[in-house]
Amino acid sequence: MPKDNPGFNTLAIHAGAQPDPTTGARTTPIYQTTSFVFNDADHAAALFGLQQFGNIYTRIMNPTQAVLEERVAALEGGTAALAVASGHAAQLLVFHTIMQPGDNFIAARKLYGGSINQFGHAFKSFGWQVHWADPADPANFESQIDERTRGIFIESLANPGGTFVDIAAIAEVARRHGIPLIVDNTMASPYLIRPLEHGADIVVHSLTKFMGGHGNSMGGIIVDGGTFDWSKSGNYPMLSEPRPEYAGMILHATFGNFAFAIACRVLGLRDFGPSISPFNAFLLLTGIETLPLRMQRHCDNALAVARWLKGNPQVAWVNYAGLEDDPNHALQQRYSPNGAGSVFTFGVKGGYEAGKTLVEGLQLFSHLANIGDTRSLVIHPASTTHRQLTEDQQVLAGAGPDVVRLSIGIEDAADIIADLEQSLGRL
Ligand SMILES: *Cc1c(COP(=O)(O)O)cnc(C)c1O
């Protein structure tokens, strides 16, 4: 890249990639191989002992995956990244690296439904507890911190309601207590928000959504902010104590400001195994090249649709932070001035039944459980993604019985609005 400090659009296309040194291929190749030949026995030993970086086996790393990692680390402003099979795998590896049985973390109550399940149920079998906090007030996190708390987890832009969170204020709470702030940046993407610039320590993504952007491949990533001191408290033994499987190596002492990403790879990914396929890494990389263009169009279309819905007499309410009179508008302007994202909720007059009828009458929109596709998507969270939750939990998560969630695509805004108009007209 020509200059020292390339802009976001340039990084989205070039970061981490160069023409293939052996063939000249300009696009990053799909290195569809399980394993890599060693130069000699010493080389093999150095790779296994972490004395030298290099490819051994695709469960642990792969050259296509490595370009994806460098690209996302550059876009987020982190020191290193680890790409894995899905967003949920990324979350599992993050917590595996910071938690011991009996430890806890504080998570925002407004989260992707799958994360609420993962934290509240699956993590219990590791002996990890979650405490929930309403992210509207940072004090709600602080009041629950105890001597076994090892982290705070929030979404920068919360699913499904499209609510912004005061990242800097929550980061301040985490800093005061010497624990890392982990931010799920899936809904915003680094085009809208770079959480590390607001004091977060670790960023995770479901690359499945806006980053890949085309609804064709699963992926997740962990970005190491490089700023957290893993050795200070003694509470993060995976990073601060000698590792028996690496001849007593202390990962934080050895790898410094990218030790967290290394630990997630050489302990979590190595032993649990949720690696990303080289083909998915390739598709996600291709998607990321147009992230800035797509994200802006997603946001512009979503604002046009939200304004139109707001003026429709059959619509009870619209919850979109991009609207000037939305209670979240000031936070949106502060954290995400380029736009308010493309996922938001609204309520149809007539509640649960009207919401279901509206969803069934849409033709351009696809009725499915995903967000961040080029196509416009719709779902009724209470009967699908948030179905496992109690009604109280649904309401607290912004997914009550009357809520319809849209993920606005990058088609023509006029066509998206026309589809909503014809379906609302049938009610
Ligand atoms: C989809 C999603 C996840 C989980 O990611 P997968 O790739 O489906 O495992 C986590 N967080 C948010 C905000 C999501 O939208």
The ligand as a Tripos MOL2 file, in Angstrom:
@<TRIPOS>MOLECULE
LIG
   15    15     1     0     0
SMALL
NO_CHARGES

@<TRIPOS>ATOM
      1 C1        -25.3010  -13.8710   14.4320 C.3       1 LIG1
      2 C2        -24.7360  -13.1970   15.6060 C.ar      1 LIG1
      3 C3        -23.8700  -13.8670   16.4800 C.ar      1 LIG1
      4 C4        -23.5040  -15.3280   16.3050 C.3       1 LIG1
      5 O1        -22.7700  -15.5110   15.1350 O.3       1 LIG1
      6 P1        -22.7910  -16.8790   14.2730 P.3       1 LIG1
      7 O2        -21.8660  -16.5570   13.1520 O.co2     1 LIG1
      8 O3        -24.2140  -17.1050   13.8520 O.co2     1 LIG1
      9 O4        -22.2970  -17.9540   15.1830 O.co2     1 LIG1
     10 C5        -23.3440  -13.1750   17.5460 C.ar      1 LIG1
     11 N1        -23.6640  -11.8810   17.7570 N.ar      1 LIG1
     12 C6        -24.4870  -11.2040   16.9410 C.ar      1 LIG1
     13 C7        -24.7880   -9.7800   17.2210 C.3       1 LIG1
     14 C8        -25.0580  -11.8350   15.8450 C.ar      1 LIG1
     15 O5        -25.8870  -11.1550   15.0430 O.3       1 LIG1
@<TRIPOS>BOND
     1     1     2 1
     2     2     3 ar
     3     2    14 ar
     4     3     4 1
     5     3    10 ar
     6     4     5 1
     7     5     6 1
     8     6     7 2
     9     6     8 1
    10     6     9 1
    11    10    11 ar
    12    11    12 ar
    13    12    13 1
    14    12    14 ar
    15    14    15 1
@<TRIPOS>SUBSTRUCTURE
     1 LIG1         1 GROUP 0 **** ****
